[in-house]
Structures are given as structure tokens and as C-alpha cells.
Amino acid sequence: MDEDRLLQVLDDAVGAVRAALDGLDDWGPAGTRPGQYRLDLAADGAALPVLHGAGLAVLSEESGATGEAGALLAVIDPVDGSTNAHRGVPFYSTSICVLDAEGPLVGLVVNQATGDRYAAVRGGGAEAEGATMRASGCEELGSAIVGISGFPGHHPGWAQYRALGAASLECCAVAQGVLDAYMVVGGSTLYGWDYLAGLLICREAGAAEGERDGMDLEVRDASSRRPIVAASVALKERLAAEGTL
């Protein structure tokens, strides 16, 4: 399956999620596990048949690993930022990254509240609504606006910070130059479904990346990581040097 076809499949899955959410009256807690909402389960139930129907194996936050193992794996968070969605904060997405043997191949993140769409193909650049995305290029910590997940142990000297509650969209904000960096702080960790699509989009937009403990970010299971994406290598290194952050 070529990259254009893959992107169409991902767009179809995102559309199925949107339709499921539009038809769901109760977005409240599902009563299954802490932090899981009825909207998460509805979104997962809508997306998986589209992805499986295209022959993709799937790793989902909500339902784990499903489908026939093969050359392509779709890693999906059906609703990233589901607490935002439940509370009415218009900042939540469907995030899907397809990995092949070499790593992230195609990534798609769509803000389900606004319709804003971010996409990337390995080696083909990143785009938002058809416009090419580039990171801001910020190098100075004192000038940086940084998105975070978690609670920092101290103030590291950045200009300002934001905690917006949806890692995939925050990575896309770095790719678009809206934020200068995004990172986990304190004891926070993320999973591949949270950040892989955003990571590919950042790569293709010229952003730098790292993992705070030196681990591989390209996970294919439910392993957690501590990613950093930043507008420049210099800014990424300055953030990574704050070991107690």
C-alpha cells in the first residue's frame, strides 16, 4: 500500500471516529478503568474496523494489539485528550501513526473539535491543511514557549509554558511553530499512541527530538517514554540538560 493510500485510510478512520462521537450522547466515564471514557470506547470501536479492513495490524490505547501481524502497524490513540473532550475543552484529537520495518512512515493528527488536520509522510515533509509546516527554529531557552506534560520540579528559565492536555496536538504545535518545544516533566511519561504521529510530523517539519532517559522513541508496544521535541537541536539540548525538571 503506498503512502497516499495509507493517508486515505487514516483519514477514513478519523472520519469514522468523528461520526461515532457525533452519535454519542454520553461522553462520561466508562466505568472500565480510571481515565477511560465512553467516548474513548466509541472512537476505538469506529476506527478499528477501518484500519483492520485495510489490512493493518493495530496497537490502540483502548484495545491493545489486534489484527494480523504484518509489515504495517497502525498505532492509534482514538481520542488523545479525552479528559479535555469530556470537559468540553476543544483540544483533543485522533492520532494515528503507521510504522513499517524502518519506523514511522505516515502520521495523521486531527483535532476532532476544530477539524484542524496535520499530516506527514517520511521523507515527504509535513503539512497542515495543505500548507507546509516548519518549526520555529528557536534556540534560546529564555525565549522559548514550551508545552509540558506533568509537573516541573523547578523553573528552568523558559519564557513561558503551556500544559494543554493532548500530546499529539502539542507536538503538531511545535511542528507548526506555535510552540517552540514540548516535553514530559516530573514523573510524567507518554506512550507511543500519544506521540508517534506527532513525532513524525515534527521530524518532517525540521524539529529536533530526544528521549530524556536515552531510550528509543519508536516503540511498538505499551512501553512508556519521556520524549522531547524542540524547534532546534540547541533548544532540545538545553531542555534535556535540565535533568531534575
C-alpha positions as CSV (number, residue, x, y, z in Angstrom):
1,M,0.0,0.0,0.0
2,D,1.5,3.4,-1.0
3,E,1.6,6.4,1.3
4,D,-1.2,8.2,-0.4
5,R,-3.5,5.2,0.1
6,L,-2.3,4.9,3.7
7,L,-3.2,8.5,4.4
8,Q,-6.6,8.0,2.9
9,V,-7.2,5.0,5.2
10,L,-6.2,7.1,8.2
11,D,-8.5,9.9,7.1
12,D,-11.3,7.4,6.8
13,A,-10.6,6.2,10.3
14,V,-10.6,9.7,11.6
15,G,-13.9,10.3,9.9
16,A,-15.4,7.2,11.4
17,V,-14.3,8.5,14.9
18,R,-16.0,11.8,14.2
19,A,-19.2,10.1,13.2
20,A,-19.2,7.9,16.3
21,L,-18.6,10.9,18.6
22,D,-21.4,12.9,16.9
23,G,-23.8,10.0,17.5
24,L,-22.8,9.5,21.2
25,D,-24.9,11.2,23.9
26,D,-22.9,10.1,26.9
27,W,-19.2,11.1,26.9
28,G,-18.7,10.3,30.6
29,P,-16.6,7.7,32.4
30,A,-17.0,4.2,31.0
31,G,-16.6,2.5,34.4
32,T,-14.0,0.2,32.9
33,R,-10.7,1.6,34.1
34,P,-9.6,5.0,35.5
35,G,-9.4,7.7,32.9
36,Q,-11.3,5.8,30.2
37,Y,-14.5,7.4,28.9
38,R,-17.4,6.2,26.8
39,L,-16.1,8.5,24.1
40,D,-12.8,6.5,24.0
41,L,-14.6,3.2,23.6
42,A,-16.9,4.5,20.9
43,A,-14.0,6.1,19.0
44,D,-12.0,2.9,19.2
45,G,-14.9,0.8,18.0
46,A,-15.3,3.1,15.0
47,A,-11.6,3.3,14.0
48,L,-10.6,-0.3,14.3
49,P,-12.7,-1.8,11.5
50,V,-11.4,0.8,9.1
51,L,-7.8,0.1,9.9
52,H,-8.2,-3.7,10.0
53,G,-10.2,-3.6,6.8
54,A,-7.2,-2.1,5.1
55,G,-5.0,-5.0,6.3
56,L,-3.2,-3.1,9.1
57,A,-2.3,-4.5,12.4
58,V,-3.3,-2.1,15.2
59,L,-2.0,-1.0,18.6
60,S,-4.6,1.1,20.3
61,E,-4.6,2.8,23.7
62,E,-8.1,1.4,24.3
63,S,-7.9,-2.1,23.0
64,G,-4.3,-3.1,22.8
65,A,-2.8,-5.1,19.9
66,T,-5.3,-6.5,17.4
67,G,-5.3,-7.8,13.8
68,E,-3.0,-9.9,11.8
69,A,0.7,-9.1,12.4
70,G,2.2,-7.8,9.2
71,A,4.5,-5.3,7.6
72,L,2.5,-2.3,8.7
73,L,1.3,-1.4,12.2
74,A,-1.1,1.4,13.0
75,V,-0.5,2.9,16.4
76,I,-3.6,4.9,17.4
77,D,-5.0,7.0,20.2
78,P,-8.7,7.2,19.2
79,V,-9.1,10.3,21.4
80,D,-6.0,11.9,22.6
81,G,-7.0,14.4,25.3
82,S,-10.2,12.6,26.2
83,T,-10.5,14.4,29.5
84,N,-10.5,17.7,27.5
85,A,-13.2,16.2,25.3
86,H,-15.3,15.1,28.3
87,R,-14.9,18.5,30.0
88,G,-15.7,20.5,26.8
89,V,-12.2,21.8,26.2
90,P,-11.8,22.0,22.3
91,F,-8.3,20.4,22.2
92,Y,-8.5,16.7,21.6
93,S,-7.5,14.6,18.6
94,T,-7.4,11.3,16.8
95,S,-3.7,10.4,16.4
96,I,-2.6,7.6,14.1
97,C,1.0,6.6,13.0
98,V,1.7,3.8,10.7
99,L,5.1,2.1,11.2
100,D,6.9,-0.2,8.8
101,A,10.2,-2.0,9.3
102,E,12.1,1.3,9.3
103,G,9.9,3.2,11.7
104,P,7.2,5.8,11.4
105,L,6.1,6.0,7.8
106,V,2.8,8.0,7.8
107,G,1.3,10.1,10.6
108,L,-2.0,11.9,10.9
109,V,-3.4,14.0,13.8
110,V,-6.8,15.7,13.5
111,N,-8.2,18.0,16.2
112,Q,-11.7,16.5,16.5
113,A,-13.1,19.7,18.0
114,T,-12.0,22.0,15.2
115,G,-11.2,19.8,12.2
116,D,-7.6,21.0,12.0
117,R,-5.5,18.4,10.2
118,Y,-1.8,17.7,10.4
119,A,-0.1,15.0,8.3
120,A,3.4,13.8,7.4
121,V,4.9,11.1,5.2
122,R,8.5,10.0,5.9
123,G,10.8,12.0,3.6
124,G,7.9,14.0,2.2
125,G,7.5,16.9,4.7
126,A,4.7,17.8,7.0
127,E,1.6,19.8,6.3
128,A,-1.3,21.5,8.0
129,E,-4.4,22.0,5.8
130,G,-2.2,21.8,2.7
131,A,0.4,24.3,3.9
132,T,4.0,23.2,4.6
133,M,4.9,23.2,8.3
134,R,8.3,24.3,9.7
135,A,9.4,24.5,13.3
136,S,10.2,28.0,14.7
137,G,13.9,27.5,14.9
138,C,14.1,28.9,18.4
139,E,17.4,28.2,20.1
140,E,17.3,30.2,23.3
141,L,15.7,28.8,26.4
142,G,14.8,32.2,27.6
143,S,12.8,33.0,24.5
144,A,11.0,29.6,24.3
145,I,7.3,28.8,24.8
146,V,7.3,25.2,25.9
147,G,4.4,22.7,26.2
148,I,4.7,20.3,29.0
149,S,3.1,17.1,30.4
150,G,3.5,16.7,34.1
151,F,4.7,19.0,36.9
152,P,8.2,20.5,36.7
153,G,10.5,20.3,39.7
154,H,11.8,23.8,39.2
155,H,11.6,26.7,36.7
156,P,14.3,26.0,34.1
157,G,14.3,29.5,32.6
158,W,11.9,29.2,29.6
159,A,9.9,32.3,28.7
160,Q,6.5,30.7,29.2
161,Y,5.0,27.2,29.4
162,R,1.6,25.6,28.5
163,A,0.0,22.4,29.7
164,L,-2.7,21.7,27.1
165,G,-3.6,18.1,27.7
166,A,-3.1,16.4,24.3
167,A,0.4,15.4,23.4
168,S,-0.3,14.7,19.7
169,L,-1.6,18.2,19.1
170,E,1.2,19.8,21.2
171,C,3.8,18.1,19.1
172,C,2.0,19.4,16.0
173,A,2.1,22.9,17.5
174,V,5.9,22.5,17.7
175,A,6.0,21.4,14.0
176,Q,3.9,24.4,13.1
177,G,6.0,26.9,15.1
178,V,3.2,27.7,17.5
179,L,5.2,26.2,20.4
180,D,8.9,26.1,20.5
181,A,9.2,22.7,22.3
182,Y,7.1,20.0,24.0
183,M,8.4,17.7,26.7
184,V,7.4,15.5,29.7
185,V,8.5,16.8,33.1
186,G,8.4,15.5,36.6
187,G,7.3,11.9,36.8
188,S,5.2,12.0,33.6
189,T,5.6,9.5,30.8
190,L,3.8,9.0,27.5
191,Y,3.1,6.0,25.2
192,G,3.6,5.6,21.5
193,W,0.0,6.2,20.7
194,D,0.3,9.6,22.4
195,Y,3.3,10.9,20.4
196,L,4.4,8.8,17.4
197,A,2.3,10.6,14.8
198,G,3.3,13.9,16.3
199,L,6.9,12.8,16.4
200,L,6.9,12.0,12.6
201,I,5.2,15.3,11.9
202,C,7.9,17.2,13.9
203,R,10.7,15.3,12.2
204,E,9.4,16.3,8.8
205,A,8.9,19.9,9.9
206,G,12.6,20.1,10.9
207,A,12.2,19.8,14.7
208,A,14.8,18.0,16.9
209,E,13.8,15.1,19.1
210,G,15.1,13.2,22.1
211,E,14.2,10.9,24.9
212,R,15.1,12.1,28.4
213,D,16.4,8.7,29.5
214,G,18.2,8.0,26.2
215,M,15.7,5.4,25.1
216,D,14.3,4.6,21.6
217,L,11.2,6.6,20.9
218,E,10.0,4.2,18.2
219,V,8.0,1.8,20.3
220,R,5.7,-0.9,19.0
221,D,4.1,-2.0,22.3
222,A,2.8,-0.4,25.5
223,S,6.2,0.8,26.7
224,S,6.3,4.3,28.1
225,R,8.8,7.0,27.2
226,R,9.8,10.6,28.1
227,P,10.0,12.4,24.7
228,I,11.2,15.9,23.9
229,V,10.6,17.7,20.6
230,A,12.0,21.1,20.0
231,A,12.4,23.7,17.4
232,S,16.2,23.3,17.2
233,V,18.9,20.9,18.4
234,A,20.3,23.7,20.6
235,L,17.0,24.1,22.4
236,K,16.4,20.4,22.7
237,E,19.9,20.0,24.3
238,R,19.2,22.9,26.8
239,L,15.9,21.3,27.8
240,A,17.4,17.8,28.1
241,A,20.2,19.2,30.3
242,E,17.6,20.1,33.0
243,G,17.9,16.6,34.5
244,T,15.8,17.4,37.6
245,L,13.0,19.1,35.6
